[in-house]
């Protein structure tokens, strides 16, 4: 049965209700459920839209809804197709059954496009199946996955949060549409050559948002309006950040900060990593190693260095706060087994960030012990949250089971601190997180790519991850320069990798040095977090004089780009524009630009070509059509080239190829 009501196209058959309605300019929201008490009301990542009047036509055999540049048709048998304003097919449900024998794809296979498979407890295992309408379609976004492919067509992606993996389920297509899978449940997305599918393993409704646009930028900006944009990046987010696993004492951290200033090196921020606390879940400095935080913050501010402090969501069962948090229902629960979610440096359970009272409790501790001392930026680690065993079906939150809503945890973790800091009067908030979901950006989430290997293959993965995160709506992104796991600063092979990573880091949204270097250092102390050993030195002077001079040069380049970087952050804040972008974003008319996966644009002006293999001293670079390009050599004159060609350029160890758009 087809009908229209309240600017909404409605299909009803048996137990299923389908709603299609305008949700912002050129966009539609599609929802479906078999729940008998009405359509579930959660909007998840979507904000309230700017009202638009749709053109709805209901006929006997089909109905249509038009909102600007997008049109959806649903047949009397319930099949949905989506078109752009030129009448070009964007999406078509994959249905193979005999509900409509006049459908050219009528089939005895009996496969539903919207399959609600009942599971015990009342929810459904939901599968949405879509035709792959063009075998040459290219798909980007979807968050951060540890694989080297920028184009996701042909890939099978887990919709789940893990350390170094972030499910942010927005896909941008070369056909001219964007699709948000608006469901925070654990699931799967497959962008096959024959079928594209989205799954949610435990849910009550299908919910996706689709937008049509004439360019990637138009689609991306519409998505930003639908889900929110980042705040304005504060000034200390534009320069160089120093970090390592881990500074163990107040004096050690201050001595590093002083050395940066003594060497006249540009530095905006320094980080106190984990286990500076007595026990996980106490959210305060251990006075044994950090005797006077107020004096430390004061000295750093006098040096014009901002201090970031690590926060973990884990609560040790021996923590002073554990019993109270259990009593008040502030911790994640297990459906079976012992109530321990992670066993790193203690038996711990995570605070439940989906519970507003739990969020307020944790912020109150952080406010009292950190924020009140002048610490205005936090490293919200373990944001997935990370489990010792990722049994997603075993954990339960205030908001629902992990299978139903688990992917939203990093967003709520970011909200915890964003709302607390906002209530305290702070603006331009940025906090570092290891994970995100759609909408995290509006809570000041700067995402980094987690505990990754210090290897060339890992470096290549991060380039794809950062670019796809930007397309997925997370413009603030960074990585551990040099990788996280391993890497000996005295090893020449690792030094080469470190240099190439550092050069690339100067042209990332945030330039941040971090890692757990080899060999581990001796244990310092016997109490608190002392058993969490520190890695080797990880400052720019730790890698020998040759590497040091290269680092100095790229730190200076980053500093010279400060005004330009600030303009990119303003664009991200106002329009949702990625800071780093695949070539097709700026050059959509250049077909070759859609195939280049290892070059990217830093904003609209700088074409960056990271060196991604050892021993490379010259490389081929594609220069997009529609512009003239000049080699960027940090003050030296470089060669000029016409776009639309591949050129061979030198890349000695001290130089990463970068071109300026003239």
C-alpha positions, 0 to 999 in steps of 0.5 A, a space after each residue: 500500500 502506497 500513501 503520502 503523509 506529512 511530506 513523507 512517502 509511505 509504503 506498507 505491506 504486512 508487517 513492514 513500514 517504509 518511510 522515504 522523506 526529504 532530509 536536507 537539500 538534495 537528500 532523502 532518508 529511507 527507513 523501514 521496520 517490522 516493529 509493530 508499535 511504530 517506526 523507532 525514533 532514534 536519529 543517531 548520526 543525523 541532525 534535524 534537517 533544514 526543512 524542504 518541501 518534497 514533490 510526492 506523486 502516488 500512483 497505483 503501480 508506483 510512487 515517487 518523491 523528489 527533493 531537489 536533485 534526488 528522486 526515489 521511486 518505490 513500486 507497489 511491490 516495495 522495490 526502491 530505486 534512486 535517481 539524480 536530476 538527470 534521470 541517471 540511476 544511482 541506487 537500485 535495490 537487489 531483489 530476486 523474487 516473484 512479488 512483481 512478475 512484471 519486474 525484469 529481474 523477477 526471479 525464483 531465487 527468493 532473495 529480499 532487498 530488505 531482509 529482516 531475519 528475526 533473532 531471539 529477543 525481538 530484534 532482527 538481523 538486517 541485510 540491505 542489498 543493492 545492485 552494483 549498477 556500474 562495475 566501474 563505480 568507485 567508492 570512498 570513505 567508510 572510515 579507517 581500515 588497515 588496508 592500502 586501498 583508497 577505492 573500496 569497491 570490491 572490499 568487504 568491511 567489518 562495521 565494528 570498532 577495533 584498535 586502529 579500525 574506525 567504522 564511520 559508515 558514509 560512502 561517497 560514490 563516483 556516480 554522484 551520490 553519498 550514502 550514510 548507513 545510519 545504524 550504530 550496530 555491529 555489522 558488515 558492508 560489502 561493495 561487491 561487483 554484483 551486489 552491495 550490501 549493508 548488514 546490522 546483526 541486531 536492530 529494529 530498523 533499516 535507516 540510511 540517508 542518501 544525497 545526490 550532487 554534481 561534485 564530490 565537494 557538494 556531496 561532502 558538504 551536504 553530508 556535513 550539514 546532515 551530521 555536523 562539522 568540527 569546531 574551529 581548530 585552536 591555534 595549538 592544533 596547527 603546529 608540531 606535537 611531541 609525544 612518546 610512550 611514555 614520559 614517566 615523571 614530571 621532570 622528564 617531560 619538562 626537560 624534553 619541553 625545555 630542550 625543544 625550546 633551547 634548540 629553538 624548535 617549533 612545538 605547540 603541544 606535548 603529551 603525558 601518556 597513560 599510567 601517570 595515574 595511581 590506578 586505572 579509573 582514578 583520573 588523576 596524577 600520581 603524586 609520586 611521579 607528578 608532584 606539582 602539576 600546577 607548576 608544570 602546567 604554568 612552566 609549559 604555558 610560559 614556554 607557550 606549549 600546551 599540555 595534553 593528558 591521556 584519559 583511559 575509560 577503563 576502571 580497575 576493579 581495585 580503583 577507588 571509584 570502582 565500587 561506587 561506579 558499579 553501584 550506580 550503574 556507570 560501567 559496561 556490563 557482560 552478558 556472560 562470564 566474569 566482568 572483566 573487559 580488558 586485562 592490561 595492567 589490571 582487571 578493568 571494565 570501561 565506563 559506560 559513555 552511553 549513560 549521561 550520568 556516567 559521562 557526568 561522573 567521569 567529567 567531574 573527576 577529570 575537571 577536578 584533577 586536570 581541567 582545573 589545573 589549566 589542562 585544556 586538551 585531552 587524549 581520549 584513548 581506548 575509544 573503541 572501546 578496546 576489549 581483550 577479546 572482541 566478543 561483541 555479543 557479550 557486552 551491554 550498555 545503558 543504551 542497548 546491547 553492543 550488537 545494537 549500538 556499540 559503534 556509537 561508543 567513541 562518539 559518546 566518549 568524545 561527547 563526555 569531554 566536549 560537553 563538559 568543556 563547553 559547559 566550562 566556557 571553552 570554545 574551539 575544543 579539540 580532543 584526540 581519540 583513537 576511534 570515531 563514528 558518524 557525527 564524532 566530528 561535531 564533538 571536537 574529535 581528532 582521530 588518530 589511527 591507533 596502535 599500528 606497526 612501524 613498517 612500510 606496509 603500515 605507512 601505506 595503509 595510513 595514507 588510505 586510512 586518512 584520506 577515507 576518514 576525511 571523506 567519511 566526514 572526519 577532517 581532523 585526523 593524524 597518525 603516529 609518525 614512525 608507527 607505534 609498535 617497534 622501531 629502534 631510533 639507532 637502526 638506519 633502516 628504521 630511520 629511513 622509514 621515520 624520515 618518510 613518515 615525518 615528511 608526510 606528517 608535515 602535510 597531515 591535518 595534525 603533525 604528531 610524533 608518537 611511538 613505543 620505540 625499542 628497546 624498552 627502558 628500565 622500570 622507574 619506581 615500584 608503585 602506580 603505573 611503574 610496571 608499564 615500561 617506557 619506550 626508547 627516546 622519541 624526540 627529533 634529535 633521537 635519530 642521529 644528526 642527518 635525520 635531525 636536520 631533515 626533521 628541523 626542515 619539515 617542522 619549519 615547513 609546517 610552521 611556514 604553512 600555519 596561516 594556510 593550515 588555519 584556512 583549511 581548518 576554517 573550511 573544515 569548520 564551516 563546510 566540512 571539507 576534508 583537510 587532506 583530499 584524494 585528487 578527485 575531490 579537487 579535480 573531479 573532471 579528470 578521470 585519471 584523478 579518480 584512479 590515483 591512490 598514493 597522492 593527495 591534496 593538502 587543501 586546494 593548493 599542495 599536491 603531496 606525493 609521500 614516498 612509501 617504499 624504502 630506497 626510493 630516490 626518484 618516482 613518477 608523479 601524476 599531475 592533475 589536469 586543469 592546473 599548472 604545477 610547480 615543485 615545492 622545495 621549501 624556499 628554493 625554486 622548482 621546475 614548473 609543469 603542465 597538468 595532465 601528465 606523469 613526470 619523473 621527479 627526484 626524491 632524495 632522502 631529505 625531500 618528499 615531492 610536493 607541488 604547488 598549484 599555480 
